[in-house]
Amino acid sequence: MGKVKVGVIGCGSIAKNRHFPEYESHQETEIFAVCDIVPDRANAAAQRYGAQAYTDYIELLKNEEIEAISVCTPNYLHARITVAALEAGKHVLCEKPMATSLVEAEKMNEAAAKSGKILMIGHNQRFVRSHQKAKQLIESGEVGKVYSFRTAFGHSGPETWSVDGLESWFLKRIRQSLVQWAI
């Protein structure tokens, strides 16, 4: 069996810091295609990983060699792209959050069931060292019997980690709202 050929849609921070390095380090995957609406971003990633560059995800999904897709786009695009990828016969790893509404999430699940392909939502927090340590302490009983706990996770904000800085989609609340779309 050959390497799984992956297409990464969205070449921003989450792709750069998580998806690309993880696929690159896994001997059974190949970053085969990349897509971003910013041509320079798509071309830079394609050159870095020896992949094909696209600026239109629909065109990328037409490539029959691609077996799996990572959806690394702004939240409001997760459902639309995921459904299109599943309908194109691709397995999908979609970044969190899954969707911006229950209706969108249900459409994603329906598309996965209908296509017979795997849909997975990436929630990498379980791999964070502090979370793993907390799990170990709880499971070992070292901290006693735990009845409840509260935790907080924070970051410096998208203005510092987004490839678009202060122009990040993440800061534009209108795009984070419940966006309705028709499939």
C-alpha positions as a LaTeX table, in Angstrom:
\begin{tabular}{lrrr}
\hline
Residue & $x$ (\AA) & $y$ (\AA) & $z$ (\AA) \\
\hline
Met1 & 0.00 & 0.00 & 0.00 \\
Gly2 & 1.36 & 3.43 & $-0.95$ \\
Lys3 & 1.29 & 6.65 & 0.99 \\
Val4 & $-2.05$ & 8.34 & 1.63 \\
Lys5 & $-2.18$ & 11.41 & $-0.61$ \\
Val6 & $-3.48$ & 14.37 & 1.36 \\
Gly7 & $-4.83$ & 17.73 & 0.24 \\
Val8 & $-4.68$ & 20.57 & 2.75 \\
Ile9 & $-7.26$ & 23.30 & 2.21 \\
Gly10 & $-6.21$ & 26.50 & 3.95 \\
Cys11 & $-2.50$ & 27.30 & 4.39 \\
Gly12 & $-2.74$ & 29.58 & 7.43 \\
Ser13 & $-1.38$ & 29.13 & 10.92 \\
Ile14 & $-3.09$ & 25.87 & 11.88 \\
Ala15 & $-1.90$ & 24.22 & 8.68 \\
Lys16 & 1.62 & 25.61 & 9.06 \\
Asn17 & 1.97 & 24.72 & 12.73 \\
Arg18 & 0.05 & 21.46 & 12.98 \\
His19 & $-1.18$ & 19.81 & 9.79 \\
Phe20 & 1.84 & 20.23 & 7.50 \\
Pro21 & 4.44 & 19.19 & 10.11 \\
Glu22 & 2.35 & 16.22 & 11.24 \\
Tyr23 & 1.79 & 14.91 & 7.72 \\
Glu24 & 5.41 & 15.54 & 6.80 \\
Ser25 & 6.63 & 13.55 & 9.81 \\
His26 & 4.37 & 10.58 & 9.11 \\
Gln27 & 5.92 & 8.09 & 6.73 \\
Glu28 & 2.55 & 6.87 & 5.46 \\
Thr29 & 1.26 & 10.24 & 4.25 \\
Glu30 & 2.20 & 12.58 & 1.44 \\
Ile31 & 1.20 & 16.24 & 1.21 \\
Phe32 & 0.02 & 15.96 & $-2.37$ \\
Ala33 & $-1.92$ & 19.22 & $-2.83$ \\
Val34 & $-2.45$ & 22.49 & $-1.00$ \\
Cys35 & $-5.05$ & 25.20 & $-1.45$ \\
Asp36 & $-5.41$ & 28.76 & $-0.27$ \\
Ile37 & $-7.27$ & 31.76 & $-1.70$ \\
Val38 & $-4.03$ & 33.72 & $-1.27$ \\
Pro39 & $-1.88$ & 32.47 & $-4.17$ \\
Asp40 & 1.43 & 33.31 & $-2.48$ \\
Arg41 & 0.47 & 31.17 & 0.52 \\
Ala42 & $-0.58$ & 28.23 & $-1.64$ \\
Asn43 & 2.53 & 28.48 & $-3.80$ \\
Ala44 & 4.88 & 28.73 & $-0.79$ \\
Ala45 & 3.35 & 25.64 & 0.82 \\
Ala46 & 3.40 & 23.75 & $-2.48$ \\
Gln47 & 7.06 & 24.55 & $-2.99$ \\
Arg48 & 7.96 & 23.66 & 0.61 \\
Tyr49 & 6.25 & 20.25 & 0.48 \\
Gly50 & 6.57 & 19.35 & $-3.20$ \\
Ala51 & 2.81 & 19.53 & $-3.66$ \\
Gln52 & 0.40 & 20.86 & $-6.26$ \\
Ala53 & $-0.92$ & 24.37 & $-5.53$ \\
Tyr54 & $-4.56$ & 25.42 & $-5.91$ \\
Thr55 & $-6.48$ & 28.60 & $-5.14$ \\
Asp56 & $-9.91$ & 26.96 & $-5.59$ \\
Tyr57 & $-10.78$ & 24.02 & $-3.34$ \\
Ile58 & $-13.37$ & 22.74 & $-5.84$ \\
Glu59 & $-10.57$ & 22.25 & $-8.38$ \\
Leu60 & $-8.43$ & 20.48 & $-5.78$ \\
Leu61 & $-11.32$ & 18.12 & $-4.94$ \\
Lys62 & $-11.55$ & 17.09 & $-8.60$ \\
Asn63 & $-8.07$ & 15.54 & $-8.35$ \\
Glu64 & $-8.83$ & 11.81 & $-8.10$ \\
Glu65 & $-5.38$ & 10.98 & $-6.70$ \\
Ile66 & $-6.15$ & 12.82 & $-3.45$ \\
Glu67 & $-7.57$ & 10.44 & $-0.85$ \\
Ala68 & $-7.91$ & 12.64 & 2.23 \\
Ile69 & $-8.45$ & 16.30 & 2.99 \\
Ser70 & $-7.52$ & 18.53 & 5.92 \\
Val71 & $-9.91$ & 21.46 & 6.25 \\
Cys72 & $-7.88$ & 24.29 & 7.80 \\
Thr73 & $-10.03$ & 27.26 & 6.86 \\
Pro74 & $-12.01$ & 29.85 & 8.81 \\
Asn75 & $-14.78$ & 28.27 & 10.88 \\
Tyr76 & $-17.64$ & 29.45 & 8.69 \\
Leu77 & $-16.22$ & 27.45 & 5.76 \\
His78 & $-15.73$ & 24.13 & 7.58 \\
Ala79 & $-19.11$ & 22.61 & 6.76 \\
Arg80 & $-19.26$ & 23.73 & 3.14 \\
Ile81 & $-15.79$ & 22.41 & 2.30 \\
Thr82 & $-16.17$ & 19.23 & 4.34 \\
Val83 & $-19.44$ & 18.29 & 2.65 \\
Ala84 & $-17.94$ & 18.98 & $-0.79$ \\
Ala85 & $-14.89$ & 16.84 & 0.04 \\
Leu86 & $-17.00$ & 13.95 & 1.30 \\
Glu87 & $-19.19$ & 14.16 & $-1.79$ \\
Ala88 & $-16.00$ & 14.05 & $-3.88$ \\
Gly89 & $-15.11$ & 10.75 & $-2.18$ \\
Lys90 & $-12.40$ & 12.01 & 0.16 \\
His91 & $-11.82$ & 11.23 & 3.83 \\
Val92 & $-11.85$ & 14.46 & 5.89 \\
Leu93 & $-10.01$ & 15.77 & 8.92 \\
Cys94 & $-11.72$ & 19.07 & 9.77 \\
Glu95 & $-10.32$ & 21.56 & 12.24 \\
Lys96 & $-12.35$ & 22.51 & 15.27 \\
Pro97 & $-14.98$ & 23.73 & 15.67 \\
Met98 & $-16.78$ & 21.26 & 13.49 \\
Ala99 & $-19.29$ & 23.83 & 12.25 \\
Thr100 & $-20.97$ & 27.08 & 13.18 \\
Ser101 & $-24.38$ & 25.52 & 13.76 \\
Leu102 & $-26.04$ & 22.24 & 14.58 \\
Val103 & $-27.64$ & 22.20 & 11.12 \\
Glu104 & $-24.21$ & 22.40 & 9.48 \\
Ala105 & $-22.80$ & 19.67 & 11.72 \\
Glu106 & $-25.73$ & 17.41 & 10.88 \\
Lys107 & $-25.16$ & 18.00 & 7.15 \\
Met108 & $-21.52$ & 17.05 & 7.60 \\
Asn109 & $-22.45$ & 13.83 & 9.41 \\
Glu110 & $-25.06$ & 13.00 & 6.78 \\
Ala111 & $-22.52$ & 13.51 & 3.98 \\
Ala112 & $-20.05$ & 11.23 & 5.77 \\
Ala113 & $-22.64$ & 8.50 & 6.23 \\
Lys114 & $-23.80$ & 8.76 & 2.63 \\
Ser115 & $-20.26$ & 8.72 & 1.20 \\
Gly116 & $-18.95$ & 5.97 & 3.45 \\
Lys117 & $-15.85$ & 8.08 & 4.08 \\
Ile118 & $-14.31$ & 8.95 & 7.44 \\
Leu119 & $-15.04$ & 12.36 & 8.93 \\
Met120 & $-12.87$ & 13.32 & 11.89 \\
Ile121 & $-12.74$ & 16.58 & 13.81 \\
Gly122 & $-9.27$ & 17.60 & 14.94 \\
His123 & $-9.14$ & 18.47 & 18.61 \\
Asn124 & $-5.45$ & 18.32 & 19.44 \\
Gln125 & $-5.74$ & 19.58 & 23.02 \\
Arg126 & $-5.59$ & 16.01 & 24.28 \\
Phe127 & $-1.94$ & 15.98 & 23.15 \\
Val128 & $-0.94$ & 19.08 & 25.10 \\
Arg129 & 1.66 & 18.11 & 27.71 \\
Ser130 & $-0.16$ & 19.73 & 30.63 \\
His131 & $-3.40$ & 17.96 & 29.77 \\
Gln132 & $-1.62$ & 14.63 & 29.48 \\
Lys133 & 0.02 & 15.19 & 32.87 \\
Ala134 & $-3.34$ & 16.00 & 34.47 \\
Lys135 & $-4.81$ & 12.82 & 32.99 \\
Gln136 & $-1.89$ & 10.79 & 34.32 \\
Leu137 & $-2.23$ & 12.27 & 37.83 \\
Ile138 & $-5.98$ & 11.58 & 37.89 \\
Glu139 & $-5.68$ & 8.03 & 36.54 \\
Ser140 & $-2.86$ & 7.12 & 38.92 \\
Gly141 & $-4.85$ & 8.31 & 41.92 \\
Glu142 & $-1.92$ & 10.47 & 42.99 \\
Val143 & $-4.19$ & 13.48 & 43.56 \\
Gly144 & $-6.91$ & 11.46 & 45.25 \\
Lys145 & $-10.42$ & 10.93 & 44.01 \\
Val146 & $-11.42$ & 13.75 & 41.68 \\
Tyr147 & $-15.04$ & 14.79 & 41.77 \\
Ser148 & $-14.78$ & 17.91 & 39.67 \\
Phe149 & $-12.21$ & 20.22 & 38.19 \\
Arg150 & $-12.01$ & 23.35 & 36.09 \\
Thr151 & $-9.35$ & 24.33 & 33.63 \\
Ala152 & $-8.65$ & 27.25 & 31.35 \\
Phe153 & $-6.78$ & 27.38 & 28.09 \\
Gly154 & $-5.70$ & 30.65 & 26.58 \\
His155 & $-3.50$ & 32.14 & 23.93 \\
Ser156 & $-2.21$ & 35.56 & 23.04 \\
Gly157 & $-4.91$ & 36.10 & 20.43 \\
Pro158 & $-5.17$ & 35.77 & 16.66 \\
Glu159 & $-3.46$ & 39.10 & 16.15 \\
Thr160 & $-0.24$ & 37.35 & 17.23 \\
Trp161 & $-0.59$ & 33.86 & 15.73 \\
Ser162 & $-2.68$ & 34.36 & 12.60 \\
Val163 & $-0.84$ & 34.72 & 9.31 \\
Asp164 & $-3.07$ & 37.75 & 8.68 \\
Gly165 & $-2.39$ & 39.47 & 12.03 \\
Leu166 & $-4.96$ & 42.17 & 12.79 \\
Glu167 & $-6.72$ & 41.43 & 9.50 \\
Ser168 & $-7.45$ & 37.85 & 10.60 \\
Trp169 & $-10.89$ & 36.43 & 9.86 \\
Phe170 & $-10.91$ & 35.36 & 13.49 \\
Leu171 & $-11.27$ & 38.98 & 14.54 \\
Lys172 & $-14.17$ & 39.65 & 12.21 \\
Arg173 & $-17.15$ & 38.68 & 14.35 \\
Ile174 & $-19.58$ & 38.78 & 11.43 \\
Arg175 & $-17.78$ & 35.80 & 9.88 \\
Gln176 & $-17.92$ & 33.87 & 13.13 \\
Ser177 & $-21.67$ & 34.22 & 13.38 \\
Leu178 & $-24.04$ & 31.53 & 12.27 \\
Val179 & $-23.68$ & 31.62 & 8.53 \\
Gln180 & $-26.44$ & 29.90 & 6.61 \\
Trp181 & $-25.60$ & 28.28 & 3.32 \\
Ala182 & $-27.33$ & 25.98 & 0.90 \\
Ile183 & $-25.88$ & 22.68 & $-0.21$ \\
\hline
\end{tabular}
